[in-house]
Structure formats: C-alpha cells, structure tokens
C-alpha cells in the first residue's frame, strides 16, 4: 500500500506540475502576494496548487471564508522528512499561519477515531481517504473558533502562530511506524489471521512521529523562541494531546526552548464502554473502543507516556488512552473541555440522539454518563464541562456562545492562561477569573446555552423532552411530568447550571 501511495503521489506531482506550468502566468500575482507576506509554500504544496483550487471550488466554502484575504489563510507545508508519512505513504504535513513577532504558538491535532485491522483500515481508506492520505489536501485552510484570526471570533488567541496538523495516521496520534509484533492469533482461522496482519502492515502508522517532525520543521519559523506552546486537539486529536504533551515538552526542552508547553483537550476525555461486545475482536464492527486500542497498539507500534505506562503491566498500556487514568501522571498544564453528554461516547453505546428509538435503559445510561463524567473531572484543575449533548467545540465559529455559570469557554481559557503566567512570574493569580467550570445540574441540555437539538428525520429544532417523545419514550413511565420538568429544567438553566 505504501508503494502504491508513493506511485500515486508521484503521478499527482507530474500532473500538477504540468497544470501549474500552463497557468504559471495567471498564478504569478498570487505567488507574489505569498512572498510579500513572507509565507512560502513548500515545493510539494506549490505543485499541488493546480488541483487544490478545484478542491476548494467544489468544497462548498461559506461566504465568510471566500471573502477572506488569502494572506490570512493557513498554508500547506509537507514534512521535509519524506520517510514520515500518512497511512498510504503520501507525505504528512501541516498548515501554518504565521504572526510576525508573536512568541505564542498553537498546534492543533485533528480527530477522526482510528483503524486497527486490515478490514477497518481498508474500509476507512475507501470511505474516508482524507484520514489516511494527503493526496487530496487543499493548498490553504481557514480556521474557526480558536483557530480563527478574527478578533471578534477569537479574542484571546487570534494573534498567535497557528499550526493545524491533519490527521492521516489513523492511530490516535500514537504510532511510531510498522508493527513490531502482530496481534495475537485466534485459535481458529490461524492462516487467515496471519494474512490479515501481514496485509495490515502495508499501512504506515506514524502519528506521534508526525508531531515531532512538524515541530522540527517549525524550528526555522521560530518555535524555539516561543514563550508558550499550546498543544490542542479535538476528539481523537484531544486524546492525542494527552498521549503526546509530555513528549512535545521534552523535545522542545532538548532543543533549548524555554517555552511552557500546555495542553488543550476538546472532547477527547472518554470513559470505557459498558456495552457487551463479541469476544472475536478484531472484526470490523464488534470491537469496543478499548479492544480496538488494545489491538491497534500492536499494529501501530503505539507509544504512551512513560509515567503512565509504568503504572500498568505489559499489555495493559491501552488504559493510558483514557484521560481520567492518565491525567495524574502528567506534569504539563492541561485544560479539558468536555460535554457531559458527549455524543461520541453515546454512539459507542449505540445511542444516537434524534436518529432512532430509545429504550428506557438507554435513557438511564445517558443520565448516568453525565454523573460519571462529572466525577472523572473532579480533580482536573482547569476544565469547562457544560451539561449538553454535543461533540467538540473549540474549532466551531460559535464557540463563544456556550457558558458554564456565566463564563464562556474563551474567557475560561484566558483566565487559565493568566493564572499560569502569574504563577510563572511568582505573582498571585487574579481573583474572580474562574477556569474550573463544571455544570451543577444533572440533566442533558439543562444549560440554556447548549447547542440546539435537531430531529434528524425532520430537521426540526426540538427541546430535550420533545426529542425523547420523538424517540419513543413514555415520559410518565420514566417519572417525568412534561410541564413541570420543563419548568424545572428552565429554572436550573437560569441559575447557571
């Protein structure tokens, strides 16, 4: 698969070069603007420019994106080390928006779960190739939420050097190359299992190495002179922050940098599944997340933080993928953003809000999930946890609208930032600037700033109780009074959750 990916990449380079040659005169003014702003795309990115304009033209970009100055967009750079690649052997890379004079850097790891066997990786490559290959990456990207350079959308981090690292390694950012040992064989079908493992290693799994190479390529851009490096990520990217923050901090220290490395985890703080699964993992649809990680770690040659790894015996390293087990072993400052009723956590239990009928047992699980997530966050120093049904938030353009106890997420991050700076400079942190914010109410959607629920069948906006009725639940059998409980939820929300 890697050989095929490299051949495909070379063909794309040739095709793009030919196209670029034909339209060179029309591109001249664009390249001139790049040079004037001190931002140059890597040679590989320039060669891709012919096909990237087509991708952007058909990608359905919003009007706000299309009217932005090209100089304000993040530009693609492929890694200089061509041996560190995406799953299919195409080069890994990153998007960069530089701010001259800024000594603050924000690195963002994209999410997208993982694959852990030949079947799951082949299916992923066929259905979501952008998560395994760079062949279709656009030349530029616009950021939203904390990645935006617009002060109205991102008041505290808009003037920061922004680096977005696309996810194309399918290993929750833990991989360090080809598998060193194959997954254990089942007693039956041994020959079939051997073939599956042999074929699965055609893919490269280098997520952790990609992060290191990105930092190495950012040295000429000034990351060694950084004052603060915020390693952030959403979903699987958030888990990637947990797994890599100590490694990033150590690497920058080895380079002689004096930056404080901090972590921002968005919707990557998961709990283990309670759903009973088939014991025949790995198969395409029967693995729980923890079983998928157990199998995947061997395939990916995955790594976890050393201090956490030492807590568990060999073969139990997968437990370090769960934030509540890993958090106490980390020395770098960490801010956790987590919806208390995370939709991906529910999906693991085959619960799809607004998309299917729900049993009484599933409703009980949803209520218990909020309590369990809240308990798991009790000892986290910096946290923002609204009692809402959603998944990811920091890269959404409306991220400023969500609040816990009257404080927005950007404000909470700013308070955390100020507190860390005060501590570094031996000052007393300011009072009245909170950054441990967990909703006090226990119901989903009891926070009045929660994202709106939408019925997937009708696309109508619904309240929680309307959604439960639409999903087939009898509210009175659940002990709920539609009228009084609406008033109850409203009162809890108005009291700040």
TIDREN-757127 format. One record per residue: x, y, z of N, C-alpha, C in turn; residue in one letter. Coordinates in steps of 0.1 Angstrom, whole numbers, plus 2048, in hexadecimal, padded with zeros to 3 digits. Example, Ala and Ser with C-alpha at 12.3 -4.5 7.8 and 13.67 -1.06 7.14 Angstrom:
<nunus>
8847C784E87B7D384E8847DF84EA 8807EA8478897F584788180084FS 
</nunus>
This chain:
<nunus>
8087F480080080080080980D800X 81480C80781D81880882381B7FAX 82780F7F382C8117E58228177DCX 8158127DD80B8177D58088267D8X 8098297E48078377E88128407E3X 81E83C7E38298447DE8288457CFX 82483B7C882283C7B98178467B6X 80C8457BD80184E7BB80685D7BEX 80D85F7C881286C7CC81B8727C0X 8248697BB82D86E7B08258717A4X 81B8697A181286C79580B87A797X 80687C7A47FF8887A78098947A6X 8158927AA81F89D7A88218A079AX 8238967918258997838198A077DX 80D89B7808018A177A8008B077FX 8028B278C8018BF79180C8C978BX 8188C37898228CB78381F8D0776X 8198C776E8158CA76080A8D5760X 8018D37697F68DD76A7FB8EA76FX 8048EA77880A8F677E8128FE774X 8198F676B8218FD760817904757X 80C8FE75380290474A7FD911750X 7FA91275D7F491D7627FD92676AX 80A92576781492B77081293A770X 80F94076480E94F76380295376BX 7F794B76C7EC9507747EE94E782X 7F79467867FA94379580494E79AX 80A95579181695D7958129677A0X 80696E79E8029787A88009717B6X 7FA9657B67F895E7C380595B7CAX 80E9567C281B9527C882295F7CDX 82096A7C68269777CA82197B7D8X 8139797DA80D97C7E78139747F2X 8169677EF81C95E7F98299637FDX 8319677F383F96B7F683F9787FEX 8359817FA83498D80183198C810X 82A98181382697F821830976828X 83B97282184596A82884195C82AX 837957823832949824833942817X 83B93881783D93080B83992280DX 83191D80482D90F805839906801X 8398FA8068448F18038438ED7F4X 84E8E87ED84D8E57DF8428DB7DCX 83F8D17E58358C77E38278CE7E3X 8258D87EC8188DF7ED8168E77E0X 8208EE7DB81F8F67CF81B8ED7C3X 8218E17C281E8D77B880F8D37B8X 80A8D37C47FC8CF7C67F28DA7C3X 7F78E67C07EE8F17BF7E38F07B4X 7E78E97AA7DD8E779F7D18E07A3X 7D28D57AA7C68CD7AE7C08D37BBX 7C78DB7C37C18E07CF7B78EA7CCX 7B98F27C27AF8FD7BF7A28F67BBX 7A28EA7B57968E37B17908DE7BEX 7988D87C77928D37D478B8DE7DCX 7918EA7DC78B8F57E477F8FA7DDX 77F8FA7CF7748FF7C87678F67CAX 7698E97CC75E8E07CD75B8DC7DCX 7638E27E57618DE7F37568E57FAX 74F8EE7F47448F47FB7488FE806X 75390580475790F80E74D919810X 74C91E81D74292882074693681BX 73C93F81A73F94C81574A95381DX 74A95182B754958833762953830X 76394682C77094082977494681BX 76B94681276F94A804773959803X 76E96180D77296F80C77E973814X 78496981B79096C82379C96E81AX 7A597681E7B19788167B996C817X 7BF96780B7C795B80A7D395C814X 7D89688177E39698207E096582EX 7D39658317CE96183F7CC953841X 7CD94B8367CB93D8377D793583BX 7D59298407E09208437E5919837X 7F29188357F79128287FE90482BX 7FC8FB8228018EE8238108ED821X 8168E582A8258E28298268D382BX 82C8CC82282F8BD82483C8BC82CX 83D8B18348488AF83C8558AD834X 8608B283986C8B18328718A2832X 86E89B83D87288D83E867885837X 86A88182B86087982385E86B828X 866867831865859837859858841X 85586484684A86585083D868848X 83485F84682986083D81C85E843X 81286083A80485C83D80384D83BX 7F784783E7F583983E7F9833830X 7F683A8257F9834818806838812X 80F83E81A81C84181581D84F80FX 81285680D81386480981986D814X 81F87881182688081B81C886825X 81F88683281888D83C81C89C83CX 8148A48438178B284280F8BA84CX 80F8C784A8088D08548048DD84DX 7FA8E48527F68F184E7FB8FB858X 80090685280791085B80291E857X 7FE9268627FC93486180593B86BX 80F94286581994986E814957872X 81895B87E81596988282396E886X 82897787F83597D88283698388FX 8409808978429868A483B97E8AFX 8329758AC82B96E8B68349628BBX 8359608C883C9558CE83394B8D5X 82694C8D081C9428D48199398C8X 81992C8CA8169228C080A9198C4X 8019178BB7F690D8BD7F79028B3X 7F98F68B77F98EB8AF7EC8E38B1X 7E58E08A67D88D98A77D98CB8A0X 7D58C18A77D58B38A27C68B089EX 7C48AD8917B78A988D7B389B892X 7A68998927A188C89779B88388CX 79587889079086F886791860889X 79185C89679184F89B79E848895X 79C83B8927A883388E7A4827885X 7AE81F8807AC81287B7B6809882X 7B27FC8837BA7F388B7BC7E5885X 7B87E38797B97D68727B87D9863X 7BB7CE85B7BB7D084D7AD7D4848X 7A27CE84E7957D184A7917DF84DX 7947E48597907F185D7997FC856X 7A57F98537AE80284C7AA80383DX 7A77F78377A37F78297957FF827X 78C7FD83177F804830781813832X 78A81783B78D82583E79382B831X 79C82482B7A382981F79A82B814X 79082281278682380877C82E80AX 77883081776D83981A77184781EX 77C84882578185582A790856827X 79485781A7A28578177AA86281CX 7A386E81F7AA8798247B0877832X 7AB86C8397B18698467BC85F845X 7C085C8397CB8528377D585682CX 7D28618267DA86681A7DA875819X 7E587A8147E68898127E488C803X 7E08837FB7DF8857ED7D488F7E9X 7CA8917F27C089B7EF7C08A77F7X 7CA8A97FF7CA8B58087CB8C2800X 7C38CC8047C38D97FD7D08E1801X 7D38EB7F97DF8F37FB7DE8FC807X 7D190080A7CF9098157C390581DX 7C290A8297B79078327B491483AX 7A791683D7A392084679F91A854X 7A292185E7A091C86C793923872X 78D91B87B78292088278491E891X 77C92589977D9238A878B9288ACX 7929208B479F9238B97AA9248AEX 7A691F8A27B091F8977AD92C88EX 7A39348917A09408897AA94B88CX 7AD9538827B595F8847AC96C885X 79F96A887796975888794978897X 79698489B7969878A97889858AFX 77D9888A77709868AB76C9788AEX 77296F8A77709608A977995A8B3X 7859608B479095A8BC7989658C3X 79296A8CE7979778D47A59758DAX 7A89698DF7B59688E67C09608DFX 7BD9598D47C79518CD7C89558BEX 7C29608BA7C29638AC7CF9678A6X 7D896C8AF7E59718AA7F09678AEX 7ED95A8AD7F69508B07FA9488A4X 8069438A480B93A89980292D899X 7FB92B88F7F291F88E7F7914885X 7F790888B7FC8FC8837F18F1884X 7EB8ED8797E18E38797E88D6873X 7E88CB87A7EE8BF8757E38B5871X 7E18B38647D68AA8607D989C865X 7CE8958677CF88786D7CF87D861X 7DA87685E7DA86D8537E1860857X 7E285E8657EA85286A7E1847870X 7D484B8737CA8418787CE83A884X 7D684088D7DC8398997DA8418A6X 7D184A8A67CF8538B17DC85A8B5X 7E485D8AB7F08658AC7FA85E8B5X 7FA8508B58038498BE80E8418B6X 80C83F8A98148368A182383B89FX 82C83189F83A83489C83F82B891X 83682688883B81E87D83581187BX 83A8088738357FB8718347F387EX 82B7EA87F8297E288B8357D988EX 8397D989A8457D189E8417C38A1X 8347C18A582F7B38A78217B38A3X 81C7A889C80F7A78988057A58A3X 7F87A98A17EE7A58AB7ED7968AEX 7E97928BA7E97848BC7DF77C8B3X 7E27708AF7DA7688A67CF7618AEX 7C37608A87B87598AE7BB74A8ABX 7B57428B37B77338B27B372E8A5X 7A873389F7A372F8927A7739888X 7A873587B7AB73E8717B9744872X 7C373C8767D07428787D674786CX 7D57408617DB7448547D475184FX 7C77528517C075E84D7C576A855X 7C77688627CB77286B7D9777867X 7E276E8647EF7718607EF77A853X 7E777684A7E677E83E7E178C841X 7D778D84A7D179A84D7DB7A3853X 7E379E85D7ED7A68637F87AA85AX 7FC7A18518077A48478027B083EX 7F57AF83A7F07B98307EE7C6837X 7EA7C68447E77D284B7F47DB84DX 8007D484E80C7DC84F8107E3843X 8097E183880B7E982C8097F882FX 8017FB8387FF80983C80980D846X 80D81A84681682084F80E82785AX 81282586780B82C87281683487AX 81684187782184A87C81C856883X 81085688980B86288F81486A898X 81A8628A28238698AB82F86F8A5X 83486789B84086C89383D87988BX 83087988682C88587E82D892887X 82889189382889C89C8378A189EX 8408988A084E89B8A38548A2896X 85189C88A8578A287E8518B087BX 8448B287E83E8BF87D8468CA885X 8488C68928508CF89A85E8D2895X 8648C78908728C988A8718D387EX 8678D18768668DA86A8628E886EX 85D8EA87A8598F887F8658FF885X 8708F888787C8FF88D88090B885X 88190A87888591687087A921871X 86E91E87586392887686392F883X 86B92A88D86D93189A86792A8A6X 86391D8A585C9178B08669158BCX 8739158B987C9148C587C9208CDX 87892B8C88779388CF86993A8D5X 8619308D58539328DA8539348E9X 84993B8ED84793D8FC83D933901X 8339308F88289268FB82591E8EFX 8249118F18209088E68149008EBX 8089038E57FC8FC8E97F98F18DFX 7FB8E48E47F88D98DC7E98D58DEX 7E18D78D47D28D58D57CE8CA8CBX 7C28C58CE7BC8BC8C47AE8B98C8X 7A68B38BE7988B08C17958A28BEX 78D89B8C678988D8C57968858C6X 79987C8BB7A58748BC7B187D8BDX 7B08898B77BB8938B87BD8978C7X 7B28988CE7B389C8DC7BA8918E4X 7B68848E17BD8798E77CC8798E3X 7CF87D8D77DC87F8D27E48898DAX 7DE8938DF7E489D8E87E88968F5X 7DF88F8FB7E38889077EF87E905X 7EF8788FA7FA86E8F88078748F4X 8078808EF8148868EA8198938F1X 8118988FA8158A58FF8238A4907X 82589A90E83289991583D89790BX 83B88F90184588D8F784889A8EFX 83E8A28EC8418AF8E68498B88EFX 8458B98FC84C8C190685B8BD907X 85D8B090886B8AB9098738AE8FCX 86D8AD8F18748AF8E48788BE8E3X 86E8C78E68728D68E687C8D98F0X 87C8D38FB8878D59058948D1900X 8958C58F98A18C08F38A68CA8E8X 89D8D18E28A18DB8D78A68E88DEX 8A58E98EB8A98F58F189E9008F3X 8928FC8EF8879068F08839088FFX 87E91490287A91791086B918911X 86491390785591590684F90C911X 84491191683B90891E831901915X 8318F49158288EC90D81C8E9914X 8108ED90F8048EA9157FB8E290CX 7F18DB9127E88D390A7D98D890BX 7D28D68FF7C48DA8FF7BD8CE8F8X 7B58C69007AF8BA8FC7A08BD8FAX 79B8BC8EE78D8BE8EA7868B18E7X 77D8AD8EF7758A18EC77E8948EAX 7898938F17918888F07938808FDX 78A88390678A87E91477F873915X 78286791177885C91077885391CX 76D84C91E76B84292776A834920X 76E82A92776D81C92175E81991EX 75D81191474F80C90F749802919X 73C80391B7357FA92372D7F091BX 72E7F290D7277E990472E7DC902X 7277D190472C7C490272F7C18F3X 73B7BD8F073F7BA8E27437AC8E0X 7447A88D474979B8D07577998D4X 75B78D8D976978B8DC77278A8D0X 76D78A8C47757878B877B7938B2X 78079C8BA7877A88B67967A38B1X 79B7A78A67967B289E78D7AE892X 7817B48927797B38867747C1884X 76E7C487876B7D18747627D987EX 7577D288374D7D988B74B7D4899X 7537CB89D7517C58AA75A7CA8B5X 7637D28B376D7D68BD7687E28C5X 7697E18D27677ED8DA7737F68D8X 7728038DC77D80C8DA78A8078E1X 7888028ED7947FD8F479A7F18EEX 7927E88E87977DC8E179E7E18D4X 7987EB8CD79E7F08C17AC7F68C4X 7AD7FD8CF7BA8038D37C47F88D7X 7BF7ED8DE7C87E28E17CF7DC8D5X 7C67D98CB7CB7D38BF7D37DD8B7X 7CE7EA8B67D57F48AE7E37F78B3X 7E57F78C07F27FB8C67FD7F28C0X 7FA7E58BE8047DC8B88067DF8AAX 7FB7E28A27FC7E58948047F2892X 8017FC89A80680989881580B89EX 8198018A68258028AE82380F8B6X 8188108BD81481C8C481B81E8D1X 81C82B8D482382F8E181A8378EAX 81C8368F781483D90181E84490AX 81A84E91182385591A82A84B924X 83784D92683F84492E83984293DX 83684D94383184C951824844952X 81C84594880F83E94881282F945X 81B82D93B81E81F937823817943X 82B81D94B831816957826812961X 81A81896081081496A809807966X 80B80295A8047F795580D7EC950X 8097E09518117D594D8117D493DX 81A7CD93881B7CB92980E7C6924X 8097CD9197FC7C99137F17D1918X 7F37D99237E87E19297EB7F0926X 7F47F391D7F780191A7EB809914X 7E280290E7D68089087CF811912X 7D080E91F7C98169297CD82592AX 7D98279247DF8359247D883D91AX 7CF8389117C783F9087BB84690EX 7B984391B7AD8499227B285492BX 7AD8609297B286C9307B286B93FX 7A78659447A68649537B085B959X 7B68529517C08499567CE84F954X 7CF85894A7DC85D9467DF86B94DX 7D58729507D68809547E088295FX 7DF87A96A7E887C9757F787A973X 7FA87496880887196580E87C95CX 80788695880C89094F81189C958X 81C8A29538228AD95A81E8BA953X 81B8BA9468188C693F80A8CB942X 8088D89427FA8DD9457F08D993AX 7E48D593E7DA8D09357CC8D6938X 7C68DA92D7B88DF92E7AF8D5926X 7A58D092D79C8C692778E8CC924X 78A8CB91777D8D09137758C3910X 76A8C19177628B49157538B6917X 74B8B490D73D8B390F73A8A8918X 7318AA92272E89F92C726894925X 71F89791A71888D91371D88C905X 7298889047318888F772A87E8EDX 7278838E172087B8D772886F8D2X 7358708D273D8658CD73E85A8D8X 73E85E8E573D8558F073084D8EFX 7258548EC71884D8EA7188448DEX 71E8488D371F8408C77258338CAX 72F8338D27368268D672C81C8DCX 7228228E37188198E970C8178E0X 70D81B8D370381A8C96F78238CCX 6FA82E8D26EF8388D46F18448CBX 6E88478C36E88528B96DD85C8BCX 6E08678C26D68718C56CF8768B9X 6C28758B86BB87A8AD6BB8718A1X 6C08658A26C185D8966BB84F897X 6B684C8A26B083E8A46A783E8B0X 6A08338B26998318BF6A282E8CAX 69E8328D66A78318E26A08288ECX 6A781F8F26A18178FD6A381E90BX 69B81A91469C81F9226AA81D927X 6B08129246BE80F9296C8819923X 6C681D9166CF8269106CD834916X 6C18389196BF8459206C684592EX 6C583A9356CC8399426DB83A940X 6E08349356EF8359336F3843930X 6EB84A9296EE8589266EF860933X 6E585E93C6E58659496F2862951X 6F585595170185095970E856953X 70E85794571A85C93F71E86A944X 71487294571788094A71D880958X 71887796171D87696E72C87196EX 72E86696673B86096574686995FX 74287095574C87A94F74F885959X 74588A96074789496A750890975X 74E88397A75787E98476587C97FX 76787897277487696D77C88396BX 77588F96B77B89C96977D8A3976X 77A89D98177A8A398E7888A9992X 7938A198F7A08A69937A88AD987X 7A18B097C7A78B79717A88C6975X 7B38CC9747B58DA9797AD8E4970X 7AF8E29637A88EB95979F8E3950X 7928E79517888DF94A77C8E7946X 7768E493B76A8EB9377608E0932X 7568DD93A74D8D193773F8D5938X 7398D992D72A8DC92D7228CF92CX 7168D093270D8C59337058C4926X 70C8C191B7058C290E7088B5906X 7008B38FB7028A88F27088AE8E5X 7158AA8E471D8B08D872A8A88D8X 7328AC8CE7408A78CD7498B18C6X 7548B48CC75E8BE8C87588CC8C8X 7618D68CA75C8E48CB7678EF8C7X 7738EC8CA77D8F88C977F8FD8BBX 77C8F58B177E8F98A37718FD89CX 7678FF8A475A90489F7599138A0X 75391989675392789574A92D8A0X 7419258A673892A8B173D9268BFX 74A9238C074F91D8CC74E9278D8X 74D9348D574C93E8DF73E93F8E6X 7349388E072693A8E57239308F1X 72C9268F372991C8FD72F92190AX 72791F91572C92492272991A92DX 73191A93772F91394473091D94FX 72591E95672492896272893695EX 72393A95272594794D73394A947X 73B94094574894294074993B932X 74E94192874F93B91B75C93391AX 75D92A91176992290F77692A90CX 77593490378193C90078594490DX 77B94991477F95092178594692BX 78093A92C78693193579592D931X 79792C9247A59299207AE935923X 7A99419217B094D9247B494E933X 7AA94A93B7AD94A94A7B894094DX 7B79349477C192A9497CF92F945X 7CF9359397DB93B9347E194593DX 7D994E9427DE95894B7E3952958X 7DC94895D7E094296A7EE93B968X 7F093495D7FD92E95A808938959X 80594395280F94E95181395495FX 80995696780B95B97481495297CX 81194597C81893B98382793B97EX 82993B97183793B96C83F947970X 83895297283E95F97683D962985X 83A95798D83995899C82F9639A0X 82496499981A96E99D80D9669A2X 80596D9A97F89669AD7EE9679A2X 7E895C99E7DE95C9937D2965997X 7CD96B98D7C297598F7B596D994X 7AE97399D7A196D9A1796971998X 78B96999878096C990781968982X 78B95F97F78D95B97178E94C971X 78294597078293797278692F966X 78B92396978E91A95E78C90B962X 78690996D7808FB9707718FC970X 76B8F996575D8FC9627568EF95EX 74F8E99677478DD9647398DF968X 7308DD95E7218E096171D8D896DX 7148DF97570F8D99817028D197FX 6FB8D39746EF8CC9726F28BE96CX 6E88B596D6EB8A79696E48A395DX 6DC8AB9576D58A794B6DC8AB93EX 6DB8A39336E08A89266D88B4922X 6DF8BE91D6D98CA9176D38D3922X 6D78D292F6D28DB9396D98E8939X 6E48E99326EB8F69306E48FD925X 6E090A9276D891191C6E1915910X 6EE9149116F69179066FA90B8FEX 6F58FF9016F88F38F96F58F48EBX 6FC8ED8E26F98EC8D46EA8E78D2X 6E48EC8C86D68E88C66D58D98C1X 6CB8D28C56C98C48C16C18C48B4X 6C48BC8AB6BD8BB89E6B98AD89BX 6AC8AB8986A789E8946AD89B886X 6B48908856BB88C8796B188986EX 6A588487169B88086769588C861X 69189686A6898A28656928AE864X 69E8AE86A6A68BA86B6A08C5873X 6968C287B6908CC8846988CD891X 6988DA89669E8DC8A36948D78AEX 69A8D08B86918CB8C36988CD8D0X 68F8CE8DA6948CE8E86988BF8ECX 69F8BD8F76A38B08FB6968A78FDX 68C8AC9046808A49066798A18F9X 6788AA8F06728A78E367A89C8DCX 68889D8DD6908938D668E8858DCX 68D8858E968A8788F067D8728EBX 67387A8EA6668758E56678708D7X 66E8788CE6708748C06788678BFX 6808648C96888578C968184C8D0X 67484E8D366B8438D866B8418E6X 67084A8EE66F8488FD66284E903X 65D84690C65184B914656853920X 65486092065A86892A654865938X 64786193964185F94664685294BX 64984894364F83B94865D83D94DX 66384894867184B94D670853959X 66485795E66385F96966486E966X 66287295A66487F955656886953X 65489295764889995564C8A494AX 6478A393E64B8AC93364B8BB937X 6408BF93E63E8CD9416478D194CX 6478CA95764F8CD96365E8CC960X 6628C29586708C09566768CA94CX 66D8D09436728DB93B6758E7944X 66C8E994E66E8F495767B8F295FX 67D8E59636888E196C6958E3964X 6968DF9576A28E194F6A58EF94DX 69A8F794B69C9059486A290C955X 69D9089606A290F96D6B090B96FX 6B48FF96D6C28FB96E6CB902965X 6C69049586CE90B94F6D091A952X 6C59209576C692E95A6CF930966X 6D192696E6DA92797A6E8924976X 6EB9239696F99219656FD913964X 6F49099646F88FB9636FD8F6970X 
</nunus>
